[in-house]
Amino acid sequence: MAGQRSIFRHSLLRIITAMFIFEILVGSLAYFFLMLPVLENHAKNFAEQIVKAQATAQPELYFLAEAPADSGRSWLPFNLLLEQNIQRLTGQPAEVRKIAGQPYLYWLPFRTANTRYLVFDHRAVVGTMPIEALVSWFFLALISGLIIATLLARGISRPITQLQNSLKNHSDATPHGSAPNVGIIELDELRLEFARLTNDLALAIDNRTTLLLGLSHELSAPVARLTMAVELYAKRIDSAKREDMETDLDEMRRIIEQFLSAARCLSPQEQQQYSLTHLMRWLEQRYSDKSNVQVEVPLQDAAYAINAAALERILINLIDNALRHAPLSAITIKVKQHPDKLEFTVADNGPGIPAADIPRLFHPFEKRAASQGVGLGLALSRLMAEQNNWALELKNRPGGGLQATTLIPITSL
């Protein structure tokens, strides 16, 4: 996902940033409190030596009668400090300049009665190039820091990766199961807690499925007896009341069928190769008596590993919802094949619903205003979709109407 990164990369960036700031801080302190005082002392002594040696040349000092080839002013810290000390001692401005083609030789003029030009070797006076040494130290420390940061980040991320693999490979492990320990107390306790929560969740799902199946079976018998009673006493019941009773019984049977189908679909099932053309043809035949339902069969047949029972029940619920809430509208069922997913859409051109009401329609027993249902179709469809790691979306169409989309990741062909 966009914006996400691995714990190794996250730790590496944090450690590198911290070490980089630390190196800058240490380098700055070393320069201002160690290197700069030494340079100031060298510059002061050398300036005094130069002023005393203006009359007679010293072995380490070289005076020329003509100016060397100039290559611009030098901005090295030592040379700037030397200029300040010479100006302090002589009262005249001084400017250290570079000699062309000589990276370590510098010169400065002395405008006395006979103008002479002092030439000195920076290495002979200072002993080294402080800035070059500081930069070299900085890059050496940076490379060492990168190596250390990589080792630290790998050491931090490795236990987390081991925990991830342990949970992935032993997702059904009990708190006292066979999942290997990571070797770190906190992470091992976290693994056990995850295992316990996984077991509790699996148990809750099993209980929910059992409850749905049991409730559906228990309700089937009373509904069958009521249906038989209505048929036996049909002549004694007012026709209008009888129609209402039959409508209620049909609705109860439909709800029971939804519960049974959902319970079967929520049970663990192996995915099987399923033909898209077969699915769309099956839907076409199921709703052949509905002239306003149009099923678009793909031109090219393809088979995918899908939980067929769950997909069929979701599509049936979505189509039945569209028929119930937009009975006079044209209803279209399509399937699109993307490189990484399948997209099933059920669209109508009915009145639609307010966008703010869409999220609550996926809650059990939430329904649209004036709806004759009980508000379970979409809730069960979302539950089955989540059980299979699918996505179910509901939105209003730009031209009017409602569109339900089921997105299924492609696992294998």
N, C-alpha and C positions, 0 to 999 in steps of 0.2 A: 504494500500500500504506500501511497505517496506520503512522504514525511517520516516514515519509519526507518529504523536502522537496527542492525544487530547489536547485542550487548557488547560484543568485541569492539565494533567500530565506535560505539558510544563511549566505552571506557578508554579506548585508545585516544580519541579526540580530547577527552577531558584530561587525561594524564599528560598528553603532549602540550596542551594549552597551559597547564599548571607548571610544567617543567620549563616551557619557553618563557613564561613570566618570571619564574625563579631565576633563570639564567640572565635575563635582562637586568633584574634587580641586583643580583650578585655582581655582574659585570659593571654596572654603574657604580656600585659601592666600591669595588676594587679600583676602578679608575679614579674616582674622586678622593678616596681616602688613602690609597696606597700608591698608585702610579703617578697621580698629579703632584703630590708633594715631592716625590723623587725627581720628577722632571723639573719642577721649580728650583730645587736645590742645584741640579746640574746646570740649568740655564743661568742661575745667579753666578756660580763659580766660573762658568765659561765666559760670561760677559765680563767679569772682573779680569780674567786672564787676557781677553781680547783688548780691553782698554789699556792694560799695562804693557801689552806687546805691540802697541801701535808704532813705537819707535824702533824696536828690534824684533825680527821674526823669531818665533819659537819653533822648536822641531815639529810640533803637531799643527802649527799654523802656517798657512801659505798665503802670501800677499802677492798680487799681480799688479802690474802697472796698467794693464788694459782690462776692460770688462770682459768676462767670458760670454759665450753664446747664451743669451737669456731665453728662458722657457717659461716665464711667468712667475708670479709670486707663490711662495710656499705657505700653505695653511696648516702645516703640522703643528700640533700643540707645543712641542719643544721650541720650534722656530718662532712661534708667536710669543712665547715666554721670553725667549732670547731677545727679541725686539724690544719688549717692555723693559728688560733689565739694562740693555745698552742705552735706551733713551733715558732711563733713570740716572745712569752714571755719567753720561755725556751731555745730557740736556738737548740732544739733537735726535730727530726721528730716524729710525733705522728700519730697513725693510729687507728681509731675507728672501732671496729669489733662487729659482731652480736653474741648474745648468743643463742646457739641451743635450740629450743623449746620455746623461749621467744620472741615474735614478737616486744615488745616495749623496751626490755632491751638491752643495749650495754655496752661494756667495752673497756678500753684501758690501756696499761701498763705504769708505771712510773719507769724507770730503774735508781734509785738512789742507795744509799748505801744498802738499803733494798728494793728490787723490790716489788712494790705493784700494785694492779690491781683495777682501778676505775670502778665501776658499776653504771650506772645511768638509770633512766626511762625517756625515751624521752617525754612521756606525761606530767610528772611532771615538766620537765625543760621548754619545749616549750609551753605546754598547749594543743596542738593538733598535728595531723599529717598533715603538710601543703600540701604535695603532695596528700594524700588521700582526703583531703578537696577540693583541686583544681580539682581532677579527679571527685569527687562526684558532685561538682558544675557544671562541664562541662557536665556530663551525664544528670543531672537534667535540665540544660539549653537546651541540645539537645532534650530531650523528649518534653519539653515545646515548643521549636522551631518547632518541627514536628507538634504538635497540632495547633500552631498558623499558620504555613505555610499551613496546610490543610484547615483551615478555610479561610485564605486569598485567596488561589487558588480556593476554591469553590465559594467564593464571586466574584472573577474575572470571572470565567468561567460560572457562572449561567446566567448572562445577555446575554452572547454570545449564550449559549444553547437555551435560550428563543427566541432570535432572529432567530436562525436556525429553531426552531420548528414553529415559526410564519411564516417564509417564506415557509417552507415545507407544512404547513397545509393551507396556504392562498396564494398559488402561483398565483392565478388568481385575487388577490385583487387589486383594483384600488388605486391610491395614496390617495384617501379619502375613502378607503374601510373599511371593518370590521375587519381587522387583528388587534389583541390586541397589545397595546403599551407595550414595555419592561419596561418603566419607566425611561430610561436614554436618555437624549436629543440626544446625538450623535448617539446612536444605533437606536432610533426611526426615526431619519432623514435618517439613512442608510437604514432602512426597507422601508421607503417611496420611496427612490431613487431606490431600487431594484424593488419595485412594479411598479414604473413608467417604468423602463427599460424592465421589463417583459411584460408590456402592449404594449410598443413600438415594442418589438420583435414579440409578437403575431400578432400585426397589420401588421408588415412587412411580416410575413409568410402568413397571409391571403391575402395581396395584391399580393404577389408573386404567390400564387396558383390561384387567380382570373386572374392575367395576363396570366399565362400559359393556363388556360382554354379558356379565351377570344381570345388569339392569335391563339390557335389551331382551335377553331371554325371559326374564321374569315378567316383563311387560307384554311380551308377545302372546302369552296365554290369555290374560284378561281381555286384550284387544280382540283376539279371535272369538272369545265367548260373547263379547258385546256385539261383534259383527253377526254372529249366528242369532243372537237374540233379536236384533233389529230385523233380520230376514224372517224369523219365525213370527214375529208380531207386527209385520209390516202393515197388515190390513187394519190393525187396531190403533196404529199411530197416524196422526195427521201427516199428510204428505209433506207439508212444509217443514215440520219438525223432523220427519224422517230424513229429508235431504240434508238438514243441518247436522243431524247425527252422523250420517254417512260421510259428510265433509270432514267432520271432526275425526272420525275414525280413519279416514284416508290420511289426514295430517299426522295422526299418531303413528300410523304404519310407516309414513315417510320418515318421521323422526327416528323411529326404531331402526329403520333401514340405514339411516345415516350413522347412528351409533354403532351398529354391527359392522358396517363397512369401515368406519374409522378405527374400531378396535382391531379388525383384521389387518388394516394397513399399518397400524402402529406396532404390531408385533414384528419381531425381527424377521426379515425376508431377504433372501439372496437376490441380487439384481440379475436379470436375464436379458438376453438380446431381444429387443422389441422393435418391430417395424413401425415406422411413422406412418407409412401408407396404410397399414392394417389398422392402426389406431384411428386415423381420420375417417377411413371407410366405415369403421364400427360406429363412430359418432354420427356419421351421415345416415346410417341405417336406423340408429336409435331415435333420431329426431326427423325421420322421413315424413312423419305426419304433420310436422311444423313447417309450414310454407315460408315463414319468415326467418328460419334458421338456415344459414349457408355455411357449409364446411368446405374449406379450400384444401384439397388434397395435394401434397407436394408432387411436383413433376418427376422428381428423382427419388426413388425409394432408398432408404438407409435404415440400418439397425443400430440401436444404441443400448448400452447397459443401463436399464431403468427399472425402478420399482413400478411396474405397470399398474398394479392394483391401486396404489396411492395416486398415481397420475390420472387414471380413469375417474376415480372418485372425486378428485379436485375439479376436473373439467366438468363433470356432471353437476357438481354443486354450483359452479360458476354459471353454467348454461341455464340451470333451473332458476337460479336467482334472477338472471336477465329476463327469462320468460315470465317470472312472477311480477317483476317490477316494471318491465317495459314490454308488455305482451303484444303491442301493436308495432313495435319497432323492429327494424331489420337487425338480426343478430348474426355476427360473423365470427367464425372460429378459424384461426390461422396458426401455422407453425413456421418459424424461421430457423434455419440452421446457420449458426455462427461458428467461427473456428474453435471457440472454447465453451460454447453453451448452446442450449436449445431454448427457444423463446415461444411459448404458447400464449396466444391472446384470445380473449373472449370480449368482443366489443358490441355495444348497442348504441343507438342514436336516440335513447330515451331522454328523460328530463335530467338525469344525473343527480348528484347529491352535493351539498355544500362541502368544500374541501376540509373544513374544520371537523366535520362529522366522520370523515373516512377512518381515522385511527380507531375510534371506538367501535366501529362495525366489526372489527376482528375480535372483540371481547364477547365471551359467551352471553347469550340472551340479550345482546344489544341489537336492535333492528331499526330499520327506517320507519318514519312516521307512516301510519296507516298500513303497515305491512301485515300480511296474514300469517307470516311465519313466526317462529319462536326465537330467531336470532342465533342459530347454531351452525348454519351452513358455512359461513365465512370463517368462523372461529375454528371449526374442525378442519377446514381446508388449510388454514394457516398452520395449525398444529401438525398436520400431516406433512406439509412442506418443510417445516423446521425439522421434523424428525428425519427427513431425508437430505438435510442441508441444501434445500432449495430456497428460492425467494419468491414470495407472492406479493404483488403490488397491485394497488387499486388507485385509479386516478380518473379525473374527468377528461373527456376528449375535447380538443380545441373547438371542433365544430358542433359540440353538443353530444351528450350521452356519456356512458361510462365504459372504461376499459380495465379488465383484469388481466394481469400478465404473470405468468409462471416462468421463472428462469431456472433452468436445470444445467448445472455444470456437466460437461462431457468428460466422462472418465475413460471410456474405451469404446472403440468401434467394433 
